[in-house]
Amino acid sequence: MTKTTTNKAVGRKRITFISRAAPYGQNKANLCLDMALACAVFEQQVNYVFLEDGVYQLLKGQDASAINCKTLGNTLETLQLYGIENVSVDEESLQRRGISRAEILAGIKVLDRESISSLIKDSDTVFNL
């Protein structure tokens, strides 16, 4: 689902990517990451939000070499290098999966549903994968 609103500022848009898929077994997580990186390269303001099973992408110590895949967590650790500084995770999604803050990558903001809702509302475009 994609939502677009009007932004009076010329050039730079607030784009929010919501990643809901587990890191492996399908390409949604990689697609979301690739789209976010592409937007960041074009100097858009990117928000990256992890919900539901997407929180598994943030677990420390992942190694996808056994399934001949690129380890997604390694790329997520470099988001700031691409100018993506607003990376957050849904607190309720973590709790429902028994994942603590200590188990996820550093630098991820843990937000409640209300804060995530506000972030989405303030975005010009939202990609929900």
C-alpha positions in Angstrom: 0.0 0.0 0.0 1.3 3.4 -0.9 0.1 6.8 0.5 1.0 10.1 -1.0 0.3 13.6 0.3 1.2 17.0 -0.8 4.3 18.7 0.6 4.9 22.4 0.0 8.7 22.0 0.4 10.3 21.8 -3.0 12.6 18.9 -3.7 13.0 17.0 -0.4 10.2 14.6 0.6 9.5 12.7 3.8 9.3 9.1 2.8 8.5 6.4 5.3 9.3 2.7 4.6 7.4 0.2 6.7 9.1 -3.2 6.7 6.8 -6.0 8.0 8.4 -9.1 6.6 10.9 -11.5 8.1 14.4 -11.1 6.7 14.6 -14.3 4.7 12.3 -16.5 2.6 10.9 -13.8 0.5 12.2 -10.6 -1.1 10.0 -8.0 0.7 12.7 -7.1 3.2 15.4 -6.7 0.6 13.0 -4.7 -1.7 12.1 -2.3 1.1 15.8 -1.8 1.9 16.7 -1.2 -1.7 14.0 1.3 -2.1 15.0 3.2 1.1 18.6 3.3 0.0 17.6 4.6 -3.5 15.6 7.4 -1.9 18.4 8.3 0.4 20.8 8.6 -2.5 18.5 11.2 -4.0 18.7 13.1 -0.7 15.1 12.5 0.4 14.3 12.3 4.2 13.8 8.6 4.8 12.1 7.1 7.8 12.5 3.3 8.2 10.1 1.6 10.5 10.0 -2.1 11.4 6.7 -3.7 12.4 5.4 -7.2 13.0 7.8 -9.9 11.7 10.0 -7.2 10.2 11.5 -6.8 13.7 13.4 -10.1 13.1 15.5 -8.1 10.6 17.0 -6.2 13.5 18.3 -9.2 15.5 22.1 -9.0 16.2 24.4 -11.8 15.0 22.5 -12.9 11.9 24.4 -15.1 9.3 22.5 -16.0 6.2 25.5 -17.7 4.5 23.9 -21.1 5.2 21.1 -20.3 2.8 23.3 -18.5 0.3 21.8 -15.1 1.0 23.2 -11.7 1.9 22.9 -11.1 5.6 20.4 -8.2 5.8 21.5 -7.1 9.3 24.9 -6.2 8.0 23.4 -3.7 5.6 20.9 -2.3 8.1 23.9 -1.4 10.4 25.2 1.0 7.7 21.9 3.0 7.1 23.4 6.1 8.7 26.2 6.1 6.1 23.5 6.6 3.5 21.8 9.4 5.4 19.0 7.3 6.9 19.1 8.4 10.5 15.5 7.9 11.6 15.2 4.1 12.0 12.6 2.8 14.5 10.9 -0.3 15.6 7.5 -0.9 17.1 7.7 -1.7 20.8 4.6 -3.9 20.7 6.0 -6.0 17.8 9.1 -6.7 19.8 7.2 -7.6 22.9 4.9 -10.0 21.1 7.9 -11.8 19.7 9.8 -11.9 23.0 12.6 -9.8 21.7 14.4 -7.4 24.1 16.0 -4.1 23.2 19.4 -5.7 23.9 18.9 -8.2 21.1 18.4 -5.7 18.3 21.0 -3.6 16.4 22.3 -0.5 18.1 20.9 2.9 17.1 17.3 1.7 16.6 14.6 3.9 18.2 11.9 1.9 20.0 8.6 3.7 19.6 5.0 3.1 20.7 2.2 2.8 18.2 1.1 6.4 18.7 4.5 7.7 17.8 4.7 5.5 14.7 1.3 6.6 13.7 2.4 10.3 13.9 5.5 9.6 11.9 3.4 8.0 9.2 0.9 10.8 9.2 3.6 13.4 8.8 5.1 11.6 5.8 4.6 12.7 2.2 4.8 9.1 1.0 4.6 5.8 2.7 5.7 2.4 1.4 4.2 -0.5 3.3 6.0 -3.8 2.7 
